[in-house]
Amino acid sequence: MTTIPSLSTRSVGAASTQTVELSNSSSIASAAAARPAGPPAPQDGAWQPSMLNLADAAELDRSSVETLVLDLETVRDLVGAVKEQLELALDEDNQRGAIDATIADLTAQIRDVVTAGRDNGLELGFGQPPRDRELIASVATDEEGNLAVETATLKASQTVLVGRGNADDGMLTRAVTGRSENGTAYSHYLIDAGSLNPASANARRIAVSDETSAEALDGMIAATDRMVTTLDNAIEGLSDLSERMTGVTVEAAGLLQDVADADDLDETDLEDRAFEASTGLAAAGMSIANRAPSLFQGFGA
C-alpha cells in the first residue's frame, strides 16, 4: 500500500509562482509556463475557488472504504452460511433439495449485495479490467505550513467479487482449486455471472443434489472455506486502510478555507492555483472529479 504526500501549496496571500511537490522529489512548474488544456477560464466574474471539495473527496473516499468493509463482511457471513449448508448435506438424513434451495437463496443475497455495490468496485462488467484506485487518505499540513495530501491504494483484488468479463477477476466467480483433507481434487466457484471468459472448464458451481457424493461435498466445503479466508484477508486489508483515512486536519481545513475566502488574489492568480492543484493531484494518480465535484468550483458557467 503506497502513500504519496502529493500536494504542497505556498501561502495563500502571495502571488508568486507556485510548485507542486511530489514524494519522488520531482516538481511541476506553475501555470506561468505553457499549460496543457485545462478547465475553461472563469466567466463573468462568477468564479469562486472552493478547495473544500478536496475535503469532500476525502470524506467520500473514507465512506467508500467503510462501505466496502461492511459489504464484504455481509458477503463473508453469507459464504460461511453456504459452507454450513454443505456440511449439513453430508448427513444423508437431511433433504438435499431443501439444502440446495437454501444455497441458491444465500447466493441470491450475495448477488443483491454485489449489485448494490457495483459502483463501489464489487463487480466488473464486460470489458472492465481490474484497476487499483488511488484514494485520499488524509489532508494535512507539513512542517512549513503547506497543504499536504496523502494518498493510499485501494487494490482491486480486495474488492472485486464478481468478474463478468473475466471470471478469474472475481473472488466468487473464479475457480478455487485444490485438494480436500481426504485428498480429493476439487475446482469450484460460487457464482455463475455468465462471464465472457468463464471459470475453468473443469470447475463446477457449488450446488448439491441427491447424486452429490460425500467426496464432492468435501471439495465444495474446502472451496468455500478458502473463499471465506480470502474475504477475511480482504476485510482485514480494507479495515487497515480505513484506519489510515483520517480525513482533513483542523490546520488543513483552515488553510483550505483561507483559499476559498481569499480576496487578495486576482483572477489569474486564482486560476493558476486551481491549475497547480489539479496538476499535482493528477501527477499523484488522483482524480477528484471521479468522486466529488471539481477541486475548484466555478470553472465554466
N, C-alpha and C positions, 0 to 999 in steps of 0.2 A: 504494500500500500504506500503510494508515494505522496508526498506533500510538497507543494510549491509555494513558497512565500512570493506571491505573484505581482502585487501592485504596490507601488510607492509613489505618492503624490506629495510634492512640496507644499509649503504653507499656502493657504488659500488666498491670502491677500496680495501675494506677489504676482507680477505679470511676467516673470522671467520664464525662459524656456524650461520645460519640464522633461523628466526622464522616467520611463517605466523600468523598474529593476526586476530582473528575474533571478531565480535561485541559482542558475548556472553562470551568474555574473555578467551575462550579456545585457546590453541596454538598447533601447529603441529611441531614436531621436524624436523630438516633439513634432507637432504638426507644422512647425515652421518650415520643415523640409517638405519635399514633394510627397503627398499622401495618396494612397490608393483610394478608389471610390468608396465613400463612406456615407453616413447619414446626410440627408439634404440639409442645406443651410436653414437657419431659423427664419421664419417668415412673420412679417407684420408685428415684430416686437413681442410676440406671444410666447416665445420660447422660454421655458423655465427649467433649469437643471434640477434633477432630483436623483442624486446618488443614493437616496434612501431606498431606491429599487434594488440596490445591491443587498441591503438588509432583507428586503422582501424575498429575494432569491435565496439567500442563506437560510431563511426560515422555511421556505418551500422545500429546499433540499433536505433539511433536517426532518421535516414532516414526512417526506417521501421515504426516507430510510426507516423511520419508525413504523410507517405503514407496512413496509416490506417485512419487517420483523414480525409484526402481528399476523400478516397473511401467511408467511412461511410457518409460523407456529401452528396456525389453524390447519394448514395442509399436512404438516408433520403429524399432528394428532389424528387426522383422518387416515393417513397412510398406516399409522400404528393400529388403527381400528381394522383396517383391511387385513393386516397381519394376524390380528386376534381372530378374525373370521376364518382365516385359512387354518389356524391352529384348531379351531372348533371342527373344521371339516375332517380332521384326522380321526375323529370319533365317528365310526360308521353308523352309530345310532342317530346322529344329527342329520337333519334334512339338507342335503346338498343344494337342492333347488332354492330353498329359503336363504341359505348362506350366499349363494351366487347373487340372488336378488339384493341382498344387503350390500355386497361388494359393489354391485352396479350403482346402488344408491349413494354409497360413500364416494365412488368415483365421480358421480354427477355433481356432488357437493364440491369436490375438488375443482371440477371444471368451472363451476359458478365462481369460485374464488379467483381462478385464473382469468376468467372473462372480465370480472370486475377490476382486476389489477393489470390488465393488458397494457395500458398506457404507462404503467409503472415498471414495466420490464418483465412481467411474469410469463409473457408469451411472445414468441417471434413469429411474424406472419411469413407468407411466401415471399421469398426474395430478400428477407431481412437477415443479414448475418449478425452474429452476436458481437456487440460492441461495448467495451467498457465506457463508463461515463465519469467525467470529472465533476465533482460537486464542491460547493463552497463549504469548507469545514469551519472556518472562523474568519471574522473580520476584526482586526485589532490594530494597534499602532506599534511601531517599532521604537527603538531607543531614542531615535531622533524626532519622534512625534509624527512620522509619516504613516499613511494608511497602508496596512499590510494584509493581504488576503491569502489565507492558507487553503489549499485545495486538497481533496482526497479522492482516491479512485474507487468507484463502485464497479466491481467486476461483474460482467455478465454471467459468469459461472456461478455467482452467488444468488442470482435472481431468476434465471430462465427455467421455468418448469416444463413448458411445452414448446417444442420446435415444430412449426407447421411446414416450414421449408425443408429443414433437416432435422429428423427425429433425434439425432445424436446431440443436438444443441440443448435439449431439454432434460432436466433431471428425471422426469417421469415418462418421457417418450422414448428415451434411449434404452437400448437393451442392457440389462445388468447381467453379466455373465460370470460364472464361477462354478464351484463345486460345493454341495451341501455337506453337512457334517458326516453324512453316511457315504460320501464320495460320489454322489450323483451329480452329473454335469447339468447345469441349468443356464437358460438365457431367457429372461423375461422383462417385459415392460408393463407399466400400469395403464397408460392412456394411449389409445389409438386416435391420433389427431388427423389422420388422413394425410400425413406428411408427404411432401413431394418426393423426398428421399427418406423412405421409411426405415424402421429398425431392421436389423439383420434378418435375412430370410429364415434363419433358424430360430429366431426369437419368437416367443409366444406371449400373447397378452395374458395377464393374470385373471383367471376365471376358473370356476370349478363346476364339475358335473358329476353324475353318478359313476362315470367311467374314469375319473381322475384318480391316478394311483397315489399311494402314500409317498412314493419316491418323488413324483411330480409335485406334490404338495410341499414336501421338504424343500424342493428347489424354489418354489414360489415364496415360501416363508423366508428362506435365506435372502432372496432378492429384495423383498420388502424391508427386511431388516437393514440391508445395505442402503436402501433408499432413505430410511429414517436417519441413518448415520450421516448420509450426505446432506440431508436437510438440517440436521443438528449442527454440522460444521458451518453451513451457510448462515444459519441463525447466529451462531457464535461470532462469525466474522462481521455480520451486519450490526450486531449489538455493540461490538468494539468500535465500529465506525460511528455509530450513533453517539457513543460517549465522547468521541473526539469532536463532534459537531456542536461547538459551543456557541455558535451564532455571533452576534455583534457585541463587543465590549462597550462599556459606558464611554470610554475615551474615543473609540472609533465612531460611536453613534454621535458624539458631539462634533467630531470632525466632519462626518457626513452632513450633519445639519448645517454646519458652517458653510459647506459648499453649496447646499441648497439655498441658504439665505444670503449668499454673497451678493452685495450690491455695488462693490467697488471694482468689479471686473467688467471690462467692456465685452461686447458680444463676441468679438474674435477670441478673446482670452477664454471665455466660457466654452466656445466651440472647440478650441484647442484642447481644453481639459477633457471634454467629452470624448474626443478622438483618442487621446492618450489612454484614458481609462479603458475604453473598449478594445484598443490595440493590445494593451497589456494583458487583459483577460483572455483575448484570443490567443496570444502567444503562450499562455499557460494552459491552453486547451479548453477554455471555458466558453460557454455560450449562454449568457444571461437571457437572451431572447427566447431560448427554448424552455425556460422555466418561469419567467416573470416578464413584466413589461421591460422595455429597453432601459439600459443603465441610466440614460438621461431622457426624461420625457420631453416632449415638445418639438422633436425633430419632425418637420412637416406639420401640416395643419391638422 
